């Protein structure tokens, strides 16, 4: 999924000062919308669809925490990143208690924001990509091991790898399941031959 399918609302009373951050994220492909205060942010969340909201804690009118609370009433599952100058523990506790997705202390740089966004919006895809890439890399190694396994310990090790890969891929949405199933069938066939050769009596 490309980043352009993700709509992000950033609410901050100093949004004009954040133009470099917004340009950076737009260049990364995100559809960035802005609001100058909590009321506008709530109106936008009520009438439009967003994948993520970034909230400044210290805004006139509704504070970030008040805006967060109202957003959760409108869209309980919409992830929110809170940004604040304050390191006060009670504000952090309230934010975490309100099921905040992430919490950043000012000043924040564009890369910090990008990492937080990726963690929230892309973690499933990134994990799936990594699991797929790892299995692709090990595919040849496993195939070779199927053909060269000589001892029962070789087979223990081989099936350990197959089960590990199966668990890794089962936890993600990838298209590698069929390939892994074929390798398991091949391993089972070769293991049957191994058993017949070595344990016929």
matplotlib code that plots the C-alpha trace (Angstrom):
import matplotlib.pyplot as plt

x = [0.0, 1.5, 1.7, -0.7, -3.6, -3.0, -4.7, -3.2, -4.6, -2.1, -3.7, -1.4, -2.0, 1.4, 0.8, 2.4, 5.8, 5.5, 5.5, 8.9, 7.6, 4.4, 6.4, 8.7, 5.7, 3.9, 7.1, 7.0, 3.6, 1.2, -1.9, -1.4, -4.4, -4.1, -6.1, -5.2, -7.1, -9.0, -12.5, -11.5, -9.8, -13.0, -15.1, -12.8, -12.6, -16.5, -16.9, -13.9, -11.9, -8.4, -5.9, -4.1, -4.2, -1.2, -2.2, -0.3, -1.1, -0.9, -3.6, -6.0, -9.6, -9.7, -6.3, -4.7, -6.0, -9.5, -9.4, -8.0, -10.9, -13.5, -11.8, -12.0, -15.7, -16.2, -13.7, -12.6, -10.0, -8.5, -4.8, -3.5, 0.1, 0.4, 3.1, 3.9, 6.5, 5.7, 7.4, 5.0, 4.2, 0.5, 0.0, 1.8, -0.4, -3.6, -2.5, -1.6, -4.8, -6.7, -5.3, -2.8, -0.8, 2.4, 3.8, 6.6, 8.3, 9.0, 11.1, 10.5, 12.2, 10.6, 12.3, 10.9, 7.4, 8.0, 9.2, 6.1, 3.8, 5.5, 5.3, 1.5, 0.5, 3.0, 4.1, 2.0, 3.3, 6.9, 6.8, 5.2, 7.9, 10.6, 9.2, 8.8, 12.4, 13.8, 12.1, 13.1, 16.7, 16.5, 14.4, 17.5, 19.2, 16.2, 15.9, 19.6, 19.2, 16.2, 18.4, 21.5, 20.1, 22.0, 21.1, 18.1, 19.7, 19.8, 16.0, 15.4, 17.2, 15.4, 11.9, 12.8, 13.5, 10.3, 8.1, 9.8, 9.1, 5.5, 4.9, 6.6, 4.5, 1.3, 1.5, 1.6, -0.4, 2.0, 1.7, 4.5, 2.3, 1.9, 5.7, 6.3, 3.6, 5.4, 8.7, 7.0, 5.6, 9.0, 10.6, 8.0, 8.7, 12.4, 12.1, 9.9, 12.8, 15.3, 13.2, 12.8, 16.6, 17.7, 15.0, 13.5, 14.2]
y = [0.0, 3.4, 6.2, 8.3, 6.2, 7.4, 10.7, 12.4, 15.3, 17.5, 19.9, 22.6, 26.3, 27.0, 24.9, 27.6, 27.0, 23.3, 23.8, 22.1, 19.0, 19.0, 19.3, 16.5, 14.2, 15.1, 14.3, 10.9, 10.5, 11.2, 13.2, 15.9, 18.0, 20.7, 22.4, 25.4, 24.3, 21.5, 22.6, 22.6, 19.2, 17.7, 19.1, 17.5, 14.2, 14.2, 14.9, 13.3, 10.1, 10.0, 7.2, 9.1, 12.4, 14.3, 16.6, 19.4, 19.3, 23.1, 24.7, 27.6, 26.5, 22.7, 21.4, 18.4, 16.1, 17.5, 17.2, 13.6, 12.7, 14.0, 12.3, 9.0, 9.5, 10.1, 7.5, 5.2, 3.3, 6.3, 6.4, 9.7, 11.0, 13.6, 16.2, 18.4, 20.7, 19.3, 16.3, 16.4, 12.9, 13.5, 14.7, 11.6, 9.4, 11.0, 10.7, 7.0, 6.4, 7.8, 5.1, 7.3, 5.7, 7.6, 10.5, 12.9, 15.7, 19.0, 19.9, 17.1, 16.7, 15.4, 12.0, 11.4, 12.1, 9.8, 6.9, 7.3, 7.3, 4.2, 2.4, 3.0, 2.8, 0.5, -2.0, -4.9, -4.4, -3.9, -7.1, -9.0, -7.7, -8.7, -12.2, -12.6, -11.4, -13.6, -16.7, -15.9, -15.7, -19.0, -20.8, -22.1, -23.1, -25.1, -26.8, -27.7, -29.1, -31.3, -32.9, -33.3, -34.4, -37.5, -37.9, -37.7, -34.5, -33.0, -33.6, -32.1, -29.0, -28.8, -29.2, -26.7, -24.2, -25.1, -24.7, -21.4, -20.0, -21.3, -19.4, -16.3, -16.2, -17.2, -14.0, -11.9, -11.4, -12.6, -14.7, -17.1, -19.7, -21.8, -21.9, -23.0, -25.7, -27.1, -27.2, -29.1, -31.6, -32.0, -32.4, -35.0, -37.0, -37.0, -37.8, -40.9, -42.0, -41.4, -43.5, -46.4, -46.3, -46.3, -48.0, -50.6, -53.4]
z = [0.0, -0.9, 1.6, -0.5, 0.6, 4.2, 5.3, 8.4, 10.3, 12.2, 14.7, 16.1, 16.8, 15.3, 12.2, 10.0, 11.7, 10.8, 7.0, 6.6, 8.6, 6.5, 3.2, 4.3, 5.0, 1.8, -0.1, 1.6, 0.0, 2.9, 2.4, 5.1, 6.4, 9.0, 11.7, 13.9, 17.0, 18.7, 17.5, 13.9, 14.3, 15.8, 13.0, 10.5, 12.3, 12.4, 8.7, 7.0, 7.1, 8.6, 9.3, 12.0, 14.0, 15.3, 18.2, 19.9, 23.6, 24.2, 22.1, 22.9, 23.4, 23.7, 24.9, 23.1, 25.9, 25.7, 21.9, 22.3, 24.6, 22.1, 19.1, 21.0, 21.5, 17.7, 16.4, 19.2, 17.0, 15.3, 16.3, 17.8, 18.3, 21.0, 20.8, 23.8, 25.3, 28.7, 30.3, 33.2, 34.2, 34.8, 31.2, 29.9, 32.2, 31.0, 27.3, 27.8, 29.7, 26.8, 24.6, 22.7, 20.0, 20.6, 22.6, 21.5, 23.3, 21.5, 19.7, 17.2, 13.9, 10.7, 11.0, 14.5, 13.2, 10.2, 12.5, 14.7, 11.7, 10.2, 13.6, 13.7, 10.1, 8.5, 11.2, 9.9, 6.3, 7.5, 9.6, 6.6, 4.2, 6.6, 7.2, 3.4, 2.7, 5.4, 4.0, 0.5, 1.6, 3.4, 0.8, -1.1, 2.1, 3.2, -0.3, -0.2, 3.4, 2.3, -0.4, 1.8, 5.2, 6.3, 10.0, 12.3, 13.8, 10.3, 10.0, 13.5, 12.5, 9.1, 10.5, 13.2, 10.4, 8.6, 11.7, 12.6, 9.1, 9.2, 12.5, 11.2, 8.0, 9.8, 11.9, 8.7, 5.6, 2.9, -0.3, 0.7, 2.4, -0.7, -1.4, 2.2, 1.9, -1.2, 0.8, 3.6, 1.2, -0.4, 3.1, 4.1, 1.0, 1.5, 5.2, 4.2, 2.0, 4.8, 7.2, 4.6, 3.9, 7.5, 9.5, 7.2, 9.7]

ax = plt.figure().add_subplot(projection="3d")
ax.plot(x, y, z, "-o")
ax.set_aspect("equal")
plt.show()
